């Protein structure tokens, strides 16, 4: 791990560390909403999408606040890591590397009753009013 670290004024800082940025898609959706008239047929769908994106981002920020408390001399922590394998591009929300293990963390900020549907590889959210929403299974995302 030492070759990945550098000393700077007595403090060990990992090289190539990436802070958690506001996702570009979130920024672009905010811009779209700002320029869309309230009566537009897609306005409510964009507001709903934006609310989900902000909730996701704040969930990732909350996780990042916990992860940054780990001892920097023992862990490398990467956020929003874009990679390519065999021509397929993918993103890892948080990657934690130590001398003993590598941990991929996929954070979700979802309220309600949740259950995993192993048949259709979905995460199902049951709202207090009984309605259901489905999401991609985060376990599949990590695989």
One Martini backbone bead per residue (centre of mass of N, CA, C, O) as a GRO file, in nm:
protein
  143
    1UNK     BB    1   0.053   0.065  -0.014
    2UNK     BB    2   0.289   0.273  -0.013
    3UNK     BB    3   0.291   0.335  -0.330
    4UNK     BB    4  -0.001   0.499  -0.294
    5UNK     BB    5   0.157   0.686  -0.106
    6UNK     BB    6   0.201   1.019   0.034
    7UNK     BB    7   0.397   1.271   0.166
    8UNK     BB    8   0.248   1.575   0.321
    9UNK     BB    9   0.340   1.741   0.575
   10UNK     BB   10   0.304   1.456   0.753
   11UNK     BB   11   0.076   1.357   0.556
   12UNK     BB   12  -0.121   1.095   0.450
   13UNK     BB   13  -0.198   1.064   0.096
   14UNK     BB   14  -0.380   0.956  -0.141
   15UNK     BB   15  -0.367   0.879  -0.452
   16UNK     BB   16  -0.628   0.951  -0.669
   17UNK     BB   17  -0.832   1.087  -0.515
   18UNK     BB   18  -1.197   1.108  -0.497
   19UNK     BB   19  -1.440   1.295  -0.464
   20UNK     BB   20  -1.778   1.368  -0.410
   21UNK     BB   21  -1.967   1.444  -0.661
   22UNK     BB   22  -2.191   1.596  -0.839
   23UNK     BB   23  -2.383   1.470  -1.056
   24UNK     BB   24  -2.431   1.547  -1.379
   25UNK     BB   25  -2.728   1.454  -1.402
   26UNK     BB   26  -2.828   1.638  -1.176
   27UNK     BB   27  -2.748   1.906  -1.298
   28UNK     BB   28  -2.903   1.873  -1.570
   29UNK     BB   29  -3.184   1.838  -1.440
   30UNK     BB   30  -3.193   2.113  -1.306
   31UNK     BB   31  -3.174   2.275  -1.569
   32UNK     BB   32  -3.423   2.159  -1.704
   33UNK     BB   33  -3.629   2.248  -1.489
   34UNK     BB   34  -3.569   2.557  -1.510
   35UNK     BB   35  -3.659   2.553  -1.840
   36UNK     BB   36  -3.932   2.437  -1.755
   37UNK     BB   37  -4.249   2.446  -1.766
   38UNK     BB   38  -4.494   2.372  -1.540
   39UNK     BB   39  -4.707   2.260  -1.775
   40UNK     BB   40  -4.541   2.043  -1.858
   41UNK     BB   41  -4.575   1.700  -1.904
   42UNK     BB   42  -4.268   1.643  -1.763
   43UNK     BB   43  -4.239   1.794  -1.491
   44UNK     BB   44  -4.317   1.577  -1.272
   45UNK     BB   45  -4.109   1.362  -1.360
   46UNK     BB   46  -3.861   1.540  -1.308
   47UNK     BB   47  -3.911   1.595  -1.009
   48UNK     BB   48  -3.903   1.298  -0.922
   49UNK     BB   49  -3.619   1.236  -1.029
   50UNK     BB   50  -3.476   1.456  -0.864
   51UNK     BB   51  -3.547   1.351  -0.583
   52UNK     BB   52  -3.395   1.081  -0.617
   53UNK     BB   53  -3.115   1.199  -0.679
   54UNK     BB   54  -3.081   1.357  -0.416
   55UNK     BB   55  -3.114   1.120  -0.224
   56UNK     BB   56  -2.874   0.962  -0.333
   57UNK     BB   57  -2.658   1.174  -0.282
   58UNK     BB   58  -2.706   1.205   0.029
   59UNK     BB   59  -2.641   0.910   0.088
   60UNK     BB   60  -2.349   0.920  -0.015
   61UNK     BB   61  -2.255   1.145   0.177
   62UNK     BB   62  -2.309   0.994   0.438
   63UNK     BB   63  -2.115   0.764   0.380
   64UNK     BB   64  -1.859   0.939   0.337
   65UNK     BB   65  -1.849   1.041   0.633
   66UNK     BB   66  -1.783   0.761   0.750
   67UNK     BB   67  -1.539   0.670   0.574
   68UNK     BB   68  -1.345   0.919   0.646
   69UNK     BB   69  -1.290   0.799   0.948
   70UNK     BB   70  -1.091   0.632   0.847
   71UNK     BB   71  -0.777   0.533   0.833
   72UNK     BB   72  -0.561   0.656   0.592
   73UNK     BB   73  -0.319   0.444   0.635
   74UNK     BB   74  -0.526   0.181   0.560
   75UNK     BB   75  -0.694   0.344   0.329
   76UNK     BB   76  -0.856   0.344   0.019
   77UNK     BB   77  -1.073   0.601  -0.127
   78UNK     BB   78  -1.335   0.577  -0.374
   79UNK     BB   79  -1.531   0.789  -0.581
   80UNK     BB   80  -1.678   0.762  -0.863
   81UNK     BB   81  -1.577   0.502  -1.035
   82UNK     BB   82  -1.451   0.470  -1.359
   83UNK     BB   83  -1.477   0.177  -1.567
   84UNK     BB   84  -1.316  -0.087  -1.770
   85UNK     BB   85  -1.439  -0.406  -1.918
   86UNK     BB   86  -1.444  -0.537  -2.212
   87UNK     BB   87  -1.594  -0.255  -2.316
   88UNK     BB   88  -1.722  -0.205  -2.028
   89UNK     BB   89  -1.890   0.038  -1.859
   90UNK     BB   90  -1.847   0.145  -1.509
   91UNK     BB   91  -1.971   0.211  -1.169
   92UNK     BB   92  -1.835   0.308  -0.851
   93UNK     BB   93  -1.917   0.458  -0.574
   94UNK     BB   94  -1.743   0.275  -0.356
   95UNK     BB   95  -1.391   0.221  -0.283
   96UNK     BB   96  -1.226  -0.012  -0.065
   97UNK     BB   97  -0.876  -0.026   0.031
   98UNK     BB   98  -0.667  -0.282   0.150
   99UNK     BB   99  -0.441  -0.526   0.236
  100UNK     BB  100  -0.699  -0.748   0.277
  101UNK     BB  101  -0.916  -0.574   0.100
  102UNK     BB  102  -1.209  -0.534  -0.116
  103UNK     BB  103  -1.474  -0.279  -0.127
  104UNK     BB  104  -1.800  -0.260  -0.243
  105UNK     BB  105  -2.015   0.034  -0.247
  106UNK     BB  106  -2.379   0.048  -0.251
  107UNK     BB  107  -2.585   0.314  -0.219
  108UNK     BB  108  -2.903   0.366  -0.047
  109UNK     BB  109  -3.189   0.613  -0.032
  110UNK     BB  110  -3.450   0.436   0.113
  111UNK     BB  111  -3.781   0.442   0.198
  112UNK     BB  112  -3.929   0.183   0.361
  113UNK     BB  113  -4.024  -0.123   0.254
  114UNK     BB  114  -3.787  -0.385   0.189
  115UNK     BB  115  -3.727  -0.614  -0.095
  116UNK     BB  116  -3.599  -0.904  -0.246
  117UNK     BB  117  -3.615  -1.008  -0.587
  118UNK     BB  118  -3.482  -1.306  -0.717
  119UNK     BB  119  -3.633  -1.346  -0.989
  120UNK     BB  120  -3.608  -1.020  -1.104
  121UNK     BB  121  -3.386  -0.848  -0.981
  122UNK     BB  122  -3.520  -0.673  -0.731
  123UNK     BB  123  -3.617  -0.378  -0.563
  124UNK     BB  124  -3.870  -0.343  -0.320
  125UNK     BB  125  -4.102  -0.080  -0.248
  126UNK     BB  126  -4.306  -0.007   0.035
  127UNK     BB  127  -4.537   0.205   0.097
  128UNK     BB  128  -4.753   0.326   0.333
  129UNK     BB  129  -4.999   0.309   0.101
  130UNK     BB  130  -4.901   0.024  -0.069
  131UNK     BB  131  -4.721   0.102  -0.276
  132UNK     BB  132  -4.504   0.016  -0.551
  133UNK     BB  133  -4.147  -0.005  -0.611
  134UNK     BB  134  -3.890  -0.044  -0.854
  135UNK     BB  135  -3.550  -0.168  -0.856
  136UNK     BB  136  -3.246  -0.220  -0.897
  137UNK     BB  137  -3.037  -0.452  -0.792
  138UNK     BB  138  -2.752  -0.387  -0.611
  139UNK     BB  139  -2.619  -0.669  -0.643
  140UNK     BB  140  -2.602  -0.654  -0.951
  141UNK     BB  141  -2.434  -0.400  -0.971
  142UNK     BB  142  -2.183  -0.525  -0.822
  143UNK     BB  143  -2.143  -0.765  -1.028
   0.00000   0.00000   0.00000
